[in-house]
């Protein structure tokens, strides 16, 4: 039986705004560009595990609080 494709959903914008950060501020803290943050929030780009962990650490939440699997 073939598994159905899953997509990675995220609540990055929600968590970023709750932390009072702009895309640029989060990007600076995470060591990436503002465009990278924007493309993750808009589900154009899937972050690496390292970047996902870094974002979670910067925001003070778990990776699961930001990223989740969608059916």
N, C-alpha and C positions, 0 to 999 in steps of 0.2 A: 504494500500500500504506500503510495507516494504522499509525503507530507505536503500540506498546503504551504505556500510561501508566506513568510511572516515579514512584516516591516518593523523597523524600530521607530516607535513613537517617542516623543519627549515633551517634558514640561520645563524646558530650559528657560524660556521667556518668563514664565510664571515665577520660577524660583529666582531668576535674576532680578526681576522687578521687586519681589518680596525682600530681597537683600538690599534694595535701593541702589542697584548698580545699572549703569548704562551698558550697552554692548561694548563700547570702547573701554570702559573701566574693567569689565570682566575679562575682555581680551588681554588687556595689559597684565592683569593679575595671573592669567593662565599662560601667558607667553605666546599668544597667537594674535592674528589680526582680527579687527572688528568684523571684517567680511566673513571670516571663519565662523564666528559666533552667529552672525546673521544666517549663514547657509545651514548651520545646524538647526537653529530655531525654525527655519522654513523647510526643514526635512529635505534639503537638496544634497547635503553632505552628511555622511555617517562618521562620527568621530572614532578614532582609534581607542582601544582600551585605555591606553595611557592618558589620552586627552579626556576621556570620560571620567576617569578617576581624578584627574587634576581639577576638572570643573566641579565635581562633587566636593572635593576638599576645599576649594576656594569658596564655594557657597555654603559649606558647613552642613551638607546633607549627604545621604547615601546615594550611590549611583542609581539604585532602584527608585529613589524619590524623583530622579530626573528622567531616566530612560526606562522604557518598558516595551515588551513585544506586543504587536498588534496582529490580529489574524487577517 
